[in-house]
């Protein structure tokens, strides 16, 4: 999962991610030789942090796991909250929460739609699109 962070906090963020169970978080390098870490438009960096498959709230409710990381498994919103609480982290590349229909039924204002596709900008300028049905 991609995590945007302030460059000065690299060591703190990498250490905290390992403590949360990411086996090999790494600062994303730019594709150009000797260019160093990839910078976002705001001059921040990105860490790619692998985690075991995340659980939904329904998985936790069904008793598949606690979802709090104690058994190495995280529920999506719990992990996102823990990562966002790390000093230096600006944003987490996880999308979760109620979609617009669910929010309306629950009377929650300001909730939007869950994304139905993820777009990856590639170094060569192309774009990969990933949906439930696969990648194009």
N, C-alpha and C positions, 0 to 999 in steps of 0.2 A: 504494500500500500504506500502511496506517495505521501510524504509529510513535508510541508514547507516550514522552514525554520530560519531564525536569524543566524548568520554565520558565526558570530561570537559564541553561540551556545552549542556548537557542534558536539563537543565532548559530553556535555551534560545531557543532551538529547539522545545521543547514541547509547550512553550508559543506561539511561532510564528506559529506553526501548528494550535493551537486553534484559533488564530487570522485569519488564512486563511480559517477556517470553519470546521476543523476536530473536531468532537464532543468529542472524547475520545482517543487521541493518547496515546500509552503506550509503555514503554521500554519493549522489548521482554525478558522474563525470560528464563533461561535455563531449561531444563526438570528435572534437578536433584535438590533435596531438598537442600536448603541453598547454592546453587552455585552462585546465583545472576544473573545479566543480561547475556544473551547469547552474547558471543564474536565472532566476525568474525575472519577469518584467520589472519587479520592484527591488532587484538586487539581493534577493534572498536565495537560499539554497534548498535543495530537495534531498530528503533521505528516502530511499526505497527500503521498507521494512517488511520482510515476510513474516506472516503469522500463520498458525494452523487455521483451517477453515473456520470462519466465524459462525456463531449461532444467531438465530433469530430469537425474539422474545418468546415466540411460540415453542421453540426448541427447549428453552429454559423452563417454560410453563409445563411442558410435557415430561420434564425430568431427565432430559438427555445429559445435562450438566448444569452446574451452578451458574456458569457464564461470567463469573467474576475473576477468572484467570487462575484460581487456586489449583485447578486440575489441568492447567495449560490451555483451557478453552475459554474464549471470550464471547460474550454477547455483543453485537455490533455497537449499540449505543453506549454500553459500559466501557468498552475499549476506547471508543472515540473520546469520551469524557476524560478518561485517564490520560490519554495522549495530549489532548488539548490543555490539560492542567500542567504539563511539563514546561518549565521556564524556557522561553525561547521559541516554542512551537507557535506558529501563526495559524496554520490550517491543516486539516487532515482530509485526505482524499477518500472519505467514506460518505456514502449517501444513505440515509436511513430516516425513519420517521413515518408519519402518516401521509398518505396521499391526499389529494384534495377532497375526494369523496369521503374517506374515513374522517378527515378533520371536520367536514361539514356535519357528518352524523354525530360526532362527539361535541360539536359546538366550539371547536378550536379555531380561533381567528388567525389569519396570517400564514397558515400552512399551505404549502404548494404541492405540486405533483412530484412523485418520485421520478427520477430519470428512467427512461426506458431504453436508453442506449448510452454507451460511453465512447467518447471520441479521443483517439490518441494521435497527437501530431508527431509525425516521424521526422527524423533528421533530414531526409531527402525532400521534405515538403509535402509528402503524401499524408493522407489521414486514414487510419484504420478505425472501423466502427465495430463495436462489440455489443451484441444484444443477447437476449435469452436464446435465440435461435442459432447463434454462432457469430463468426467474425467475417467481415467483408472489407 
